[in-house]
Amino acid sequence: MPVLVSDTSVLIDLERCELIAEVFALAAEFVVPDVLFNRELRGQEGEAYVELGLRVEILTEDEVASAQQYQRLQRGLSVPDAFSLALARTRGWTLLTGDGPLRTFCASPRIHGAVYQRQR
C-alpha cells in the first residue's frame, strides 16, 4: 500500500471540495509529520482526520536535521513543509503538496545534493 505524505494545503483543499472521506477510503496510507499536525491540524478537525485514517509520524533526529537543511537551502520554506519533505524523502514515500514553492524546490537540482549526513 503506498504511503502518501501530505502537507496542510492538500488536506485543506480536499476538505473544501468535500472529498476528505473519499480520499481516506483509497488504498493508500496518508501521513503527516507531528509538527504539521500539532501546529495546523490539532483539534476537532485533525482528530477527525485521524479517525478517518490519517497517521501522524514523529521524525527521527536525522530527519529533523534534513528538514532544517531544506529550510537553509530554500528560504521561505515553512517548518511543516520542510518536515513533510524530509519525512517523504528519507522514508521513500510520496509527497503530496499544493504549495508552489515546495513543488519548485522538490524539482530543483539543489535538493538532490541535500542529504544530511550526521557526524558520528
Biopython code that builds the backbone (N, CA, C, O; Angstrom):
import numpy as np
from Bio.PDB.StructureBuilder import StructureBuilder

atoms = [
    (1, "MET", "N", (0.859, -1.181, 0.000)),
    (1, "MET", "CA", (0.000, 0.000, 0.000)),
    (1, "MET", "C", (0.901, 1.239, 0.000)),
    (1, "MET", "O", (1.794, 1.353, 0.840)),
    (2, "PRO", "N", (0.673, 2.157, -0.929)),
    (2, "PRO", "CA", (1.510, 3.363, -0.963)),
    (2, "PRO", "C", (1.273, 4.250, 0.259)),
    (2, "PRO", "O", (0.174, 4.312, 0.810)),
    (3, "VAL", "N", (2.345, 4.931, 0.658)),
    (3, "VAL", "CA", (2.267, 5.891, 1.761)),
    (3, "VAL", "C", (2.426, 7.280, 1.167)),
    (3, "VAL", "O", (3.400, 7.560, 0.469)),
    (4, "LEU", "N", (1.463, 8.145, 1.447)),
    (4, "LEU", "CA", (1.454, 9.495, 0.910)),
    (4, "LEU", "C", (1.584, 10.491, 2.053)),
    (4, "LEU", "O", (0.770, 10.500, 2.977)),
    (5, "VAL", "N", (2.608, 11.325, 1.983)),
    (5, "VAL", "CA", (2.833, 12.359, 2.993)),
    (5, "VAL", "C", (2.179, 13.636, 2.494)),
    (5, "VAL", "O", (2.510, 14.139, 1.421)),
    (6, "SER", "N", (1.256, 14.149, 3.277)),
    (6, "SER", "CA", (0.506, 15.331, 2.867)),
    (6, "SER", "C", (1.003, 16.573, 3.583)),
    (6, "SER", "O", (1.367, 16.532, 4.758)),
    (7, "ASP", "N", (1.008, 17.673, 2.851)),
    (7, "ASP", "CA", (1.176, 18.953, 3.530)),
    (7, "ASP", "C", (-0.227, 19.467, 3.869)),
    (7, "ASP", "O", (-1.221, 18.861, 3.469)),
    (8, "THR", "N", (-0.308, 20.551, 4.584)),
    (8, "THR", "CA", (-1.606, 21.052, 5.030)),
    (8, "THR", "C", (-2.468, 21.520, 3.876)),
    (8, "THR", "O", (-3.684, 21.335, 3.900)),
    (9, "SER", "N", (-1.860, 22.123, 2.865)),
    (9, "SER", "CA", (-2.660, 22.686, 1.773)),
    (9, "SER", "C", (-3.484, 21.617, 1.073)),
    (9, "SER", "O", (-4.611, 21.885, 0.656)),
    (10, "VAL", "N", (-2.948, 20.417, 0.939)),
    (10, "VAL", "CA", (-3.689, 19.336, 0.293)),
    (10, "VAL", "C", (-4.921, 18.980, 1.118)),
    (10, "VAL", "O", (-6.015, 18.834, 0.572)),
    (11, "LEU", "N", (-4.748, 18.840, 2.421)),
    (11, "LEU", "CA", (-5.883, 18.497, 3.284)),
    (11, "LEU", "C", (-6.941, 19.593, 3.277)),
    (11, "LEU", "O", (-8.138, 19.304, 3.271)),
    (12, "ILE", "N", (-6.508, 20.840, 3.279)),
    (12, "ILE", "CA", (-7.452, 21.960, 3.243)),
    (12, "ILE", "C", (-8.230, 21.957, 1.933)),
    (12, "ILE", "O", (-9.447, 22.139, 1.931)),
    (13, "ASP", "N", (-7.527, 21.749, 0.818)),
    (13, "ASP", "CA", (-8.201, 21.716, -0.481)),
    (13, "ASP", "C", (-9.198, 20.560, -0.568)),
    (13, "ASP", "O", (-10.297, 20.726, -1.097)),
    (14, "LEU", "N", (-8.819, 19.400, -0.055)),
    (14, "LEU", "CA", (-9.734, 18.256, -0.076)),
    (14, "LEU", "C", (-10.959, 18.510, 0.797)),
    (14, "LEU", "O", (-12.073, 18.120, 0.447)),
    (15, "GLU", "N", (-10.744, 19.163, 1.930)),
    (15, "GLU", "CA", (-11.868, 19.495, 2.813)),
    (15, "GLU", "C", (-12.809, 20.483, 2.123)),
    (15, "GLU", "O", (-14.028, 20.324, 2.179)),
    (16, "ARG", "N", (-12.245, 21.497, 1.478)),
    (16, "ARG", "CA", (-13.067, 22.488, 0.760)),
    (16, "ARG", "C", (-13.909, 21.850, -0.332)),
    (16, "ARG", "O", (-15.034, 22.275, -0.592)),
    (17, "CYS", "N", (-13.351, 20.824, -0.970)),
    (17, "CYS", "CA", (-14.074, 20.131, -2.053)),
    (17, "CYS", "C", (-14.957, 19.001, -1.521)),
    (17, "CYS", "O", (-15.596, 18.280, -2.288)),
    (18, "GLU", "N", (-14.980, 18.866, -0.209)),
    (18, "GLU", "CA", (-15.763, 17.814, 0.446)),
    (18, "GLU", "C", (-15.377, 16.425, -0.052)),
    (18, "GLU", "O", (-16.234, 15.585, -0.327)),
    (19, "LEU", "N", (-14.054, 16.198, -0.163)),
    (19, "LEU", "CA", (-13.534, 14.919, -0.639)),
    (19, "LEU", "C", (-12.708, 14.167, 0.397)),
    (19, "LEU", "O", (-12.134, 13.125, 0.079)),
    (20, "ILE", "N", (-12.636, 14.663, 1.614)),
    (20, "ILE", "CA", (-11.781, 14.046, 2.636)),
    (20, "ILE", "C", (-12.141, 12.578, 2.854)),
    (20, "ILE", "O", (-11.261, 11.720, 2.789)),
    (21, "ALA", "N", (-13.384, 12.276, 3.105)),
    (21, "ALA", "CA", (-13.790, 10.892, 3.378)),
    (21, "ALA", "C", (-13.462, 9.980, 2.200)),
    (21, "ALA", "O", (-13.008, 8.852, 2.394)),
    (22, "GLU", "N", (-13.686, 10.458, 0.996)),
    (22, "GLU", "CA", (-13.405, 9.655, -0.189)),
    (22, "GLU", "C", (-11.908, 9.381, -0.339)),
    (22, "GLU", "O", (-11.507, 8.275, -0.703)),
    (23, "VAL", "N", (-11.101, 10.375, -0.061)),
    (23, "VAL", "CA", (-9.653, 10.214, -0.185)),
    (23, "VAL", "C", (-9.130, 9.208, 0.841)),
    (23, "VAL", "O", (-8.299, 8.360, 0.514)),
    (24, "PHE", "N", (-9.613, 9.303, 2.070)),
    (24, "PHE", "CA", (-9.155, 8.362, 3.094)),
    (24, "PHE", "C", (-9.671, 6.950, 2.848)),
    (24, "PHE", "O", (-9.182, 6.004, 3.467)),
    (25, "ALA", "N", (-10.640, 6.786, 1.965)),
    (25, "ALA", "CA", (-11.140, 5.460, 1.611)),
    (25, "ALA", "C", (-10.292, 4.793, 0.527)),
    (25, "ALA", "O", (-10.477, 3.611, 0.237)),
    (26, "LEU", "N", (-9.365, 5.543, -0.071)),
    (26, "LEU", "CA", (-8.499, 4.990, -1.107)),
    (26, "LEU", "C", (-7.529, 3.969, -0.511)),
    (26, "LEU", "O", (-7.311, 3.933, 0.700)),
    (27, "ALA", "N", (-6.959, 3.150, -1.375)),
    (27, "ALA", "CA", (-5.996, 2.133, -0.945)),
    (27, "ALA", "C", (-4.611, 2.760, -0.815)),
    (27, "ALA", "O", (-3.690, 2.428, -1.560)),
    (28, "ALA", "N", (-4.486, 3.659, 0.133)),
    (28, "ALA", "CA", (-3.209, 4.325, 0.423)),
    (28, "ALA", "C", (-3.238, 4.761, 1.877)),
    (28, "ALA", "O", (-4.305, 4.956, 2.460)),
    (29, "GLU", "N", (-2.054, 4.911, 2.454)),
    (29, "GLU", "CA", (-1.950, 5.449, 3.806)),
    (29, "GLU", "C", (-1.576, 6.921, 3.705)),
    (29, "GLU", "O", (-0.664, 7.283, 2.962)),
    (30, "PHE", "N", (-2.271, 7.761, 4.442)),
    (30, "PHE", "CA", (-1.989, 9.190, 4.454)),
    (30, "PHE", "C", (-1.298, 9.530, 5.765)),
    (30, "PHE", "O", (-1.748, 9.147, 6.844)),
    (31, "VAL", "N", (-0.193, 10.261, 5.644)),
    (31, "VAL", "CA", (0.673, 10.550, 6.781)),
    (31, "VAL", "C", (0.995, 12.038, 6.807)),
    (31, "VAL", "O", (1.120, 12.676, 5.762)),
    (32, "VAL", "N", (1.128, 12.582, 8.011)),
    (32, "VAL", "CA", (1.659, 13.934, 8.196)),
    (32, "VAL", "C", (2.688, 13.876, 9.324)),
    (32, "VAL", "O", (2.584, 13.035, 10.217)),
    (33, "PRO", "N", (3.682, 14.766, 9.286)),
    (33, "PRO", "CA", (4.616, 14.829, 10.410)),
    (33, "PRO", "C", (3.931, 15.418, 11.642)),
    (33, "PRO", "O", (2.983, 16.195, 11.530)),
    (34, "ASP", "N", (4.420, 15.041, 12.799)),
    (34, "ASP", "CA", (3.811, 15.509, 14.050)),
    (34, "ASP", "C", (3.829, 17.024, 14.177)),
    (34, "ASP", "O", (2.896, 17.608, 14.728)),
    (35, "VAL", "N", (4.873, 17.666, 13.679)),
    (35, "VAL", "CA", (4.958, 19.131, 13.759)),
    (35, "VAL", "C", (3.806, 19.766, 12.981)),
    (35, "VAL", "O", (3.175, 20.709, 13.461)),
    (36, "LEU", "N", (3.536, 19.259, 11.798)),
    (36, "LEU", "CA", (2.432, 19.788, 10.999)),
    (36, "LEU", "C", (1.108, 19.555, 11.733)),
    (36, "LEU", "O", (0.281, 20.461, 11.829)),
    (37, "PHE", "N", (0.913, 18.359, 12.240)),
    (37, "PHE", "CA", (-0.332, 18.060, 12.948)),
    (37, "PHE", "C", (-0.518, 18.988, 14.145)),
    (37, "PHE", "O", (-1.590, 19.563, 14.332)),
    (38, "ASN", "N", (0.529, 19.130, 14.951)),
    (38, "ASN", "CA", (0.424, 19.943, 16.168)),
    (38, "ASN", "C", (0.227, 21.423, 15.876)),
    (38, "ASN", "O", (-0.487, 22.105, 16.611)),
    (39, "ARG", "N", (0.844, 21.930, 14.818)),
    (39, "ARG", "CA", (0.745, 23.358, 14.504)),
    (39, "ARG", "C", (-0.509, 23.727, 13.727)),
    (39, "ARG", "O", (-1.054, 24.816, 13.904)),
    (40, "GLU", "N", (-0.970, 22.824, 12.866)),
    (40, "GLU", "CA", (-2.002, 23.226, 11.920)),
    (40, "GLU", "C", (-3.282, 22.388, 11.940)),
    (40, "GLU", "O", (-4.301, 22.822, 11.404)),
    (41, "LEU", "N", (-3.253, 21.215, 12.537)),
    (41, "LEU", "CA", (-4.426, 20.349, 12.477)),
    (41, "LEU", "C", (-5.006, 19.982, 13.838)),
    (41, "LEU", "O", (-6.160, 19.563, 13.925)),
    (42, "ARG", "N", (-4.221, 20.134, 14.895)),
    (42, "ARG", "CA", (-4.684, 19.693, 16.211)),
    (42, "ARG", "C", (-6.034, 20.313, 16.534)),
    (42, "ARG", "O", (-6.282, 21.485, 16.252)),
    (43, "GLY", "N", (-6.884, 19.520, 17.118)),
    (43, "GLY", "CA", (-8.230, 19.956, 17.456)),
    (43, "GLY", "C", (-9.241, 19.064, 16.767)),
    (43, "GLY", "O", (-8.911, 17.979, 16.288)),
    (44, "GLN", "N", (-10.438, 19.521, 16.724)),
    (44, "GLN", "CA", (-11.532, 18.709, 16.214)),
    (44, "GLN", "C", (-11.287, 18.226, 14.782)),
    (44, "GLN", "O", (-11.487, 17.048, 14.487)),
    (45, "GLU", "N", (-10.859, 19.119, 13.898)),
    (45, "GLU", "CA", (-10.636, 18.739, 12.503)),
    (45, "GLU", "C", (-9.533, 17.695, 12.375)),
    (45, "GLU", "O", (-9.699, 16.698, 11.672)),
    (46, "GLY", "N", (-8.422, 17.915, 13.044)),
    (46, "GLY", "CA", (-7.309, 16.967, 12.985)),
    (46, "GLY", "C", (-7.671, 15.617, 13.567)),
    (46, "GLY", "O", (-7.303, 14.578, 13.018)),
    (47, "GLU", "N", (-8.384, 15.628, 14.665)),
    (47, "GLU", "CA", (-8.812, 14.364, 15.277)),
    (47, "GLU", "C", (-9.752, 13.610, 14.340)),
    (47, "GLU", "O", (-9.706, 12.381, 14.278)),
    (48, "ALA", "N", (-10.597, 14.324, 13.615)),
    (48, "ALA", "CA", (-11.488, 13.684, 12.648)),
    (48, "ALA", "C", (-10.674, 13.021, 11.535)),
    (48, "ALA", "O", (-11.018, 11.929, 11.083)),
    (49, "TYR", "N", (-9.598, 13.677, 11.094)),
    (49, "TYR", "CA", (-8.727, 13.082, 10.077)),
    (49, "TYR", "C", (-8.082, 11.806, 10.595)),
    (49, "TYR", "O", (-7.992, 10.813, 9.873)),
    (50, "VAL", "N", (-7.633, 11.831, 11.848)),
    (50, "VAL", "CA", (-7.027, 10.635, 12.449)),
    (50, "VAL", "C", (-8.049, 9.497, 12.504)),
    (50, "VAL", "O", (-7.716, 8.346, 12.223)),
    (51, "GLU", "N", (-9.267, 9.815, 12.858)),
    (51, "GLU", "CA", (-10.321, 8.791, 12.889)),
    (51, "GLU", "C", (-10.574, 8.205, 11.505)),
    (51, "GLU", "O", (-10.935, 7.035, 11.375)),
    (52, "LEU", "N", (-10.384, 9.024, 10.470)),
    (52, "LEU", "CA", (-10.557, 8.543, 9.096)),
    (52, "LEU", "C", (-9.364, 7.714, 8.619)),
    (52, "LEU", "O", (-9.459, 7.002, 7.618)),
    (53, "GLY", "N", (-8.237, 7.806, 9.338)),
    (53, "GLY", "CA", (-7.076, 7.009, 8.965)),
    (53, "GLY", "C", (-5.772, 7.763, 8.842)),
    (53, "GLY", "O", (-4.743, 7.151, 8.557)),
    (54, "LEU", "N", (-5.774, 9.080, 9.048)),
    (54, "LEU", "CA", (-4.526, 9.842, 8.970)),
    (54, "LEU", "C", (-3.560, 9.358, 10.043)),
    (54, "LEU", "O", (-3.934, 9.204, 11.206)),
    (55, "ARG", "N", (-2.326, 9.123, 9.645)),
    (55, "ARG", "CA", (-1.289, 8.694, 10.580)),
    (55, "ARG", "C", (-0.342, 9.862, 10.833)),
    (55, "ARG", "O", (0.075, 10.545, 9.897)),
    (56, "VAL", "N", (-0.009, 10.084, 12.083)),
    (56, "VAL", "CA", (0.899, 11.147, 12.475)),
    (56, "VAL", "C", (2.240, 10.503, 12.816)),
    (56, "VAL", "O", (2.313, 9.625, 13.675)),
    (57, "GLU", "N", (3.308, 10.947, 12.133)),
    (57, "GLU", "CA", (4.636, 10.361, 12.305)),
    (57, "GLU", "C", (5.582, 11.335, 13.004)),
    (57, "GLU", "O", (5.564, 12.537, 12.739)),
    (58, "ILE", "N", (6.400, 10.800, 13.891)),
    (58, "ILE", "CA", (7.448, 11.575, 14.555)),
    (58, "ILE", "C", (8.735, 11.371, 13.771)),
    (58, "ILE", "O", (9.115, 10.240, 13.468)),
    (59, "LEU", "N", (9.400, 12.468, 13.448)),
    (59, "LEU", "CA", (10.637, 12.381, 12.685)),
    (59, "LEU", "C", (11.805, 12.008, 13.593)),
    (59, "LEU", "O", (11.836, 12.359, 14.773)),
    (60, "THR", "N", (12.754, 11.293, 13.019)),
    (60, "THR", "CA", (13.981, 10.964, 13.731)),
    (60, "THR", "C", (14.867, 12.205, 13.813)),
    (60, "THR", "O", (14.597, 13.220, 13.171)),
    (61, "GLU", "N", (15.899, 12.111, 14.592)),
    (61, "GLU", "CA", (16.848, 13.224, 14.712)),
    (61, "GLU", "C", (17.463, 13.568, 13.358)),
    (61, "GLU", "O", (17.613, 14.744, 13.029)),
    (62, "ASP", "N", (17.817, 12.565, 12.580)),
    (62, "ASP", "CA", (18.394, 12.803, 11.253)),
    (62, "ASP", "C", (17.374, 13.439, 10.302)),
    (62, "ASP", "O", (17.735, 14.289, 9.488)),
    (63, "GLU", "N", (16.116, 13.037, 10.400)),
    (63, "GLU", "CA", (15.078, 13.624, 9.556)),
    (63, "GLU", "C", (14.830, 15.085, 9.918)),
    (63, "GLU", "O", (14.594, 15.912, 9.037)),
    (64, "VAL", "N", (14.883, 15.403, 11.202)),
    (64, "VAL", "CA", (14.753, 16.802, 11.632)),
    (64, "VAL", "C", (15.918, 17.622, 11.081)),
    (64, "VAL", "O", (15.731, 18.748, 10.619)),
    (65, "ALA", "N", (17.113, 17.053, 11.132)),
    (65, "ALA", "CA", (18.278, 17.750, 10.587)),
    (65, "ALA", "C", (18.125, 17.967, 9.082)),
    (65, "ALA", "O", (18.517, 19.014, 8.569)),
    (66, "SER", "N", (17.562, 16.994, 8.374)),
    (66, "SER", "CA", (17.314, 17.160, 6.937)),
    (66, "SER", "C", (16.323, 18.290, 6.698)),
    (66, "SER", "O", (16.513, 19.107, 5.797)),
    (67, "ALA", "N", (15.264, 18.339, 7.502)),
    (67, "ALA", "CA", (14.267, 19.408, 7.371)),
    (67, "ALA", "C", (14.913, 20.773, 7.580)),
    (67, "ALA", "O", (14.612, 21.723, 6.857)),
    (68, "GLN", "N", (15.794, 20.869, 8.562)),
    (68, "GLN", "CA", (16.486, 22.137, 8.821)),
    (68, "GLN", "C", (17.385, 22.508, 7.649)),
    (68, "GLN", "O", (17.499, 23.682, 7.296)),
    (69, "GLN", "N", (18.018, 21.518, 7.053)),
    (69, "GLN", "CA", (18.869, 21.791, 5.894)),
    (69, "GLN", "C", (18.035, 22.282, 4.716)),
    (69, "GLN", "O", (18.456, 23.189, 3.998)),
    (70, "TYR", "N", (16.866, 21.698, 4.510)),
    (70, "TYR", "CA", (15.993, 22.156, 3.434)),
    (70, "TYR", "C", (15.601, 23.616, 3.648)),
    (70, "TYR", "O", (15.530, 24.389, 2.693)),
    (71, "GLN", "N", (15.352, 23.985, 4.882)),
    (71, "GLN", "CA", (14.992, 25.384, 5.162)),
    (71, "GLN", "C", (16.154, 26.324, 4.892)),
    (71, "GLN", "O", (15.946, 27.457, 4.458)),
    (72, "ARG", "N", (17.364, 25.873, 5.140)),
    (72, "ARG", "CA", (18.529, 26.712, 4.827)),
    (72, "ARG", "C", (18.691, 26.873, 3.317)),
    (72, "ARG", "O", (19.071, 27.942, 2.839)),
    (73, "LEU", "N", (18.404, 25.813, 2.573)),
    (73, "LEU", "CA", (18.543, 25.852, 1.121)),
    (73, "LEU", "C", (17.429, 26.623, 0.438)),
    (73, "LEU", "O", (17.657, 27.253, -0.594)),
    (74, "GLN", "N", (16.233, 26.583, 0.993)),
    (74, "GLN", "CA", (15.075, 27.224, 0.379)),
    (74, "GLN", "C", (14.445, 28.197, 1.369)),
    (74, "GLN", "O", (13.601, 27.811, 2.178)),
    (75, "ARG", "N", (14.847, 29.426, 1.303)),
    (75, "ARG", "CA", (14.283, 30.457, 2.185)),
    (75, "ARG", "C", (12.777, 30.531, 1.980)),
    (75, "ARG", "O", (12.292, 30.460, 0.851)),
    (76, "GLY", "N", (12.060, 30.670, 3.051)),
    (76, "GLY", "CA", (10.622, 30.783, 2.977)),
    (76, "GLY", "C", (9.895, 29.451, 3.090)),
    (76, "GLY", "O", (8.667, 29.426, 3.172)),
    (77, "LEU", "N", (10.629, 28.348, 3.098)),
    (77, "LEU", "CA", (10.012, 27.040, 3.279)),
    (77, "LEU", "C", (9.563, 26.932, 4.730)),
    (77, "LEU", "O", (10.373, 27.087, 5.644)),
    (78, "SER", "N", (8.292, 26.669, 4.945)),
    (78, "SER", "CA", (7.774, 26.610, 6.316)),
    (78, "SER", "C", (8.298, 25.372, 7.037)),
    (78, "SER", "O", (8.720, 24.401, 6.409)),
    (79, "VAL", "N", (8.263, 25.427, 8.346)),
    (79, "VAL", "CA", (8.692, 24.279, 9.155)),
    (79, "VAL", "C", (7.846, 23.046, 8.819)),
    (79, "VAL", "O", (8.409, 21.982, 8.564)),
    (80, "PRO", "N", (6.500, 23.155, 8.811)),
    (80, "PRO", "CA", (5.715, 21.964, 8.463)),
    (80, "PRO", "C", (6.027, 21.415, 7.067)),
    (80, "PRO", "O", (6.081, 20.200, 6.878)),
    (81, "ASP", "N", (6.230, 22.300, 6.097)),
    (81, "ASP", "CA", (6.560, 21.831, 4.749)),
    (81, "ASP", "C", (7.925, 21.148, 4.721)),
    (81, "ASP", "O", (8.087, 20.119, 4.066)),
    (82, "ALA", "N", (8.898, 21.706, 5.417)),
    (82, "ALA", "CA", (10.230, 21.100, 5.471)),
    (82, "ALA", "C", (10.172, 19.729, 6.142)),
    (82, "ALA", "O", (10.850, 18.798, 5.707)),
    (83, "PHE", "N", (9.371, 19.600, 7.190)),
    (83, "PHE", "CA", (9.221, 18.314, 7.874)),
    (83, "PHE", "C", (8.505, 17.304, 6.972)),
    (83, "PHE", "O", (8.872, 16.129, 6.950)),
    (84, "SER", "N", (7.495, 17.746, 6.235)),
    (84, "SER", "CA", (6.798, 16.844, 5.312)),
    (84, "SER", "C", (7.758, 16.336, 4.244)),
    (84, "SER", "O", (7.775, 15.145, 3.932)),
    (85, "LEU", "N", (8.543, 17.227, 3.693)),
    (85, "LEU", "CA", (9.516, 16.852, 2.670)),
    (85, "LEU", "C", (10.551, 15.880, 3.227)),
    (85, "LEU", "O", (10.851, 14.869, 2.592)),
    (86, "ALA", "N", (11.095, 16.170, 4.398)),
    (86, "ALA", "CA", (12.097, 15.290, 4.996)),
    (86, "ALA", "C", (11.516, 13.903, 5.270)),
    (86, "ALA", "O", (12.173, 12.892, 5.024)),
    (87, "LEU", "N", (10.311, 13.858, 5.768)),
    (87, "LEU", "CA", (9.658, 12.579, 6.057)),
    (87, "LEU", "C", (9.480, 11.765, 4.777)),
    (87, "LEU", "O", (9.811, 10.580, 4.737)),
    (88, "ALA", "N", (8.963, 12.397, 3.749)),
    (88, "ALA", "CA", (8.741, 11.699, 2.479)),
    (88, "ALA", "C", (10.058, 11.256, 1.855)),
    (88, "ALA", "O", (10.189, 10.121, 1.396)),
    (89, "ARG", "N", (11.005, 12.138, 1.844)),
    (89, "ARG", "CA", (12.257, 11.858, 1.138)),
    (89, "ARG", "C", (13.080, 10.781, 1.833)),
    (89, "ARG", "O", (13.595, 9.879, 1.172)),
    (90, "THR", "N", (13.213, 10.859, 3.148)),
    (90, "THR", "CA", (14.072, 9.898, 3.845)),
    (90, "THR", "C", (13.450, 8.509, 3.931)),
    (90, "THR", "O", (14.166, 7.512, 4.019)),
    (91, "ARG", "N", (12.119, 8.441, 3.906)),
    (91, "ARG", "CA", (11.467, 7.135, 4.025)),
    (91, "ARG", "C", (11.016, 6.563, 2.680)),
    (91, "ARG", "O", (10.452, 5.471, 2.611)),
    (92, "GLY", "N", (11.276, 7.323, 1.614)),
    (92, "GLY", "CA", (10.927, 6.837, 0.286)),
    (92, "GLY", "C", (9.434, 6.863, 0.000)),
    (92, "GLY", "O", (8.931, 6.063, -0.789)),
    (93, "TRP", "N", (8.732, 7.780, 0.641)),
    (93, "TRP", "CA", (7.289, 7.917, 0.455)),
    (93, "TRP", "C", (7.020, 9.054, -0.522)),
    (93, "TRP", "O", (7.930, 9.816, -0.850)),
    (94, "THR", "N", (5.802, 9.175, -0.983)),
    (94, "THR", "CA", (5.416, 10.205, -1.935)),
    (94, "THR", "C", (4.890, 11.429, -1.193)),
    (94, "THR", "O", (4.075, 11.314, -0.277)),
    (95, "LEU", "N", (5.366, 12.595, -1.598)),
    (95, "LEU", "CA", (4.923, 13.858, -1.014)),
    (95, "LEU", "C", (3.779, 14.426, -1.841)),
    (95, "LEU", "O", (3.896, 14.571, -3.057)),
    (96, "LEU", "N", (2.672, 14.747, -1.174)),
    (96, "LEU", "CA", (1.543, 15.431, -1.808)),
    (96, "LEU", "C", (1.579, 16.882, -1.365)),
    (96, "LEU", "O", (1.535, 17.169, -0.169)),
    (97, "THR", "N", (1.658, 17.792, -2.311)),
    (97, "THR", "CA", (1.678, 19.199, -1.943)),
    (97, "THR", "C", (0.974, 20.045, -2.986)),
    (97, "THR", "O", (1.051, 19.785, -4.186)),
    (98, "GLY", "N", (0.296, 21.051, -2.501)),
    (98, "GLY", "CA", (-0.304, 22.050, -3.369)),
    (98, "GLY", "C", (0.457, 23.355, -3.287)),
    (98, "GLY", "O", (0.043, 24.362, -3.862)),
    (99, "ASP", "N", (1.572, 23.339, -2.573)),
    (99, "ASP", "CA", (2.374, 24.531, -2.325)),
    (99, "ASP", "C", (3.377, 24.730, -3.460)),
    (99, "ASP", "O", (4.260, 23.900, -3.674)),
    (100, "GLY", "N", (3.231, 25.838, -4.184)),
    (100, "GLY", "CA", (4.103, 26.120, -5.327)),
    (100, "GLY", "C", (5.584, 26.154, -5.007)),
    (100, "GLY", "O", (6.360, 25.469, -5.673)),
    (101, "PRO", "N", (6.015, 26.937, -3.996)),
    (101, "PRO", "CA", (7.446, 26.976, -3.684)),
    (101, "PRO", "C", (8.014, 25.612, -3.265)),
    (101, "PRO", "O", (9.156, 25.289, -3.590)),
    (102, "LEU", "N", (7.224, 24.826, -2.554)),
    (102, "LEU", "CA", (7.694, 23.496, -2.156)),
    (102, "LEU", "C", (7.841, 22.602, -3.380)),
    (102, "LEU", "O", (8.834, 21.883, -3.495)),
    (103, "ARG", "N", (6.884, 22.627, -4.293)),
    (103, "ARG", "CA", (6.982, 21.836, -5.532)),
    (103, "ARG", "C", (8.209, 22.250, -6.341)),
    (103, "ARG", "O", (8.935, 21.400, -6.857)),
    (104, "THR", "N", (8.434, 23.549, -6.449)),
    (104, "THR", "CA", (9.588, 24.043, -7.194)),
    (104, "THR", "C", (10.886, 23.559, -6.573)),
    (104, "THR", "O", (11.794, 23.117, -7.277)),
    (105, "PHE", "N", (10.972, 23.644, -5.253)),
    (105, "PHE", "CA", (12.182, 23.189, -4.554)),
    (105, "PHE", "C", (12.387, 21.688, -4.756)),
    (105, "PHE", "O", (13.513, 21.242, -4.979)),
    (106, "CYS", "N", (11.312, 20.910, -4.680)),
    (106, "CYS", "CA", (11.419, 19.456, -4.868)),
    (106, "CYS", "C", (11.942, 19.097, -6.253)),
    (106, "CYS", "O", (12.636, 18.093, -6.418)),
    (107, "ALA", "N", (11.614, 19.905, -7.232)),
    (107, "ALA", "CA", (12.034, 19.636, -8.606)),
    (107, "ALA", "C", (13.417, 20.204, -8.928)),
    (107, "ALA", "O", (13.974, 19.913, -9.986)),
    (108, "SER", "N", (13.967, 21.004, -8.030)),
    (108, "SER", "CA", (15.246, 21.656, -8.324)),
    (108, "SER", "C", (16.419, 20.713, -8.083)),
    (108, "SER", "O", (16.344, 19.818, -7.241)),
    (109, "PRO", "N", (17.500, 20.919, -8.827)),
    (109, "PRO", "CA", (18.686, 20.083, -8.620)),
    (109, "PRO", "C", (19.326, 20.297, -7.243)),
    (109, "PRO", "O", (20.085, 19.446, -6.778)),
    (110, "ARG", "N", (19.030, 21.417, -6.594)),
    (110, "ARG", "CA", (19.625, 21.702, -5.284)),
    (110, "ARG", "C", (19.239, 20.662, -4.243)),
    (110, "ARG", "O", (20.028, 20.356, -3.350)),
    (111, "ILE", "N", (18.048, 20.124, -4.349)),
    (111, "ILE", "CA", (17.590, 19.166, -3.338)),
    (111, "ILE", "C", (18.330, 17.838, -3.443)),
    (111, "ILE", "O", (18.496, 17.142, -2.441)),
    (112, "HIS", "N", (18.772, 17.481, -4.634)),
    (112, "HIS", "CA", (19.418, 16.189, -4.802)),
    (112, "HIS", "C", (20.732, 16.080, -4.053)),
    (112, "HIS", "O", (21.147, 14.978, -3.694)),
    (113, "GLY", "N", (21.385, 17.184, -3.816)),
    (113, "GLY", "CA", (22.616, 17.161, -3.026)),
    (113, "GLY", "C", (22.372, 17.404, -1.554)),
    (113, "GLY", "O", (23.307, 17.399, -0.753)),
    (114, "ALA", "N", (21.114, 17.619, -1.192)),
    (114, "ALA", "CA", (20.778, 17.989, 0.197)),
    (114, "ALA", "C", (20.434, 16.760, 1.014)),
    (114, "ALA", "O", (19.295, 16.579, 1.443)),
    (115, "VAL", "N", (21.412, 15.937, 1.218)),
    (115, "VAL", "CA", (21.214, 14.758, 2.052)),
    (115, "VAL", "C", (22.034, 14.965, 3.313)),
    (115, "VAL", "O", (23.257, 15.100, 3.262)),
    (116, "TYR", "N", (21.352, 14.988, 4.430)),
    (116, "TYR", "CA", (22.031, 15.221, 5.702)),
    (116, "TYR", "C", (22.783, 13.959, 6.125)),
    (116, "TYR", "O", (22.214, 12.868, 6.162)),
    (117, "GLN", "N", (24.032, 14.117, 6.433)),
    (117, "GLN", "CA", (24.855, 13.020, 6.958)),
    (117, "GLN", "C", (25.277, 13.423, 8.367)),
    (117, "GLN", "O", (26.079, 14.340, 8.543)),
    (118, "ARG", "N", (24.743, 12.745, 9.351)),
    (118, "ARG", "CA", (25.063, 13.064, 10.743)),
    (118, "ARG", "C", (26.497, 12.648, 11.051)),
    (118, "ARG", "O", (26.933, 11.552, 10.699)),
    (119, "GLN", "N", (27.207, 13.534, 11.704)),
    (119, "GLN", "CA", (28.580, 13.247, 12.121)),
    (119, "GLN", "C", (28.542, 12.267, 13.275)),
    (119, "GLN", "O", (27.802, 12.480, 14.236)),
    (120, "ARG", "N", (29.298, 11.229, 13.208)),
    (120, "ARG", "CA", (29.309, 10.210, 14.272)),
    (120, "ARG", "C", (30.586, 10.303, 15.053)),
    (120, "ARG", "O", (30.792, 9.534, 15.992)),
]
sb = StructureBuilder()
sb.init_structure("model")
sb.init_model(0)
sb.init_chain("A")
sb.init_seg("    ")
for serial, (resi, resn, name, xyz) in enumerate(atoms, 1):
    if name == "N":
        sb.init_residue(resn, " ", resi, " ")
    sb.init_atom(name, np.array(xyz, "f"), 0.0, 1.0, " ", f" {name:<3s}", serial, name[0])
structure = sb.get_structure()
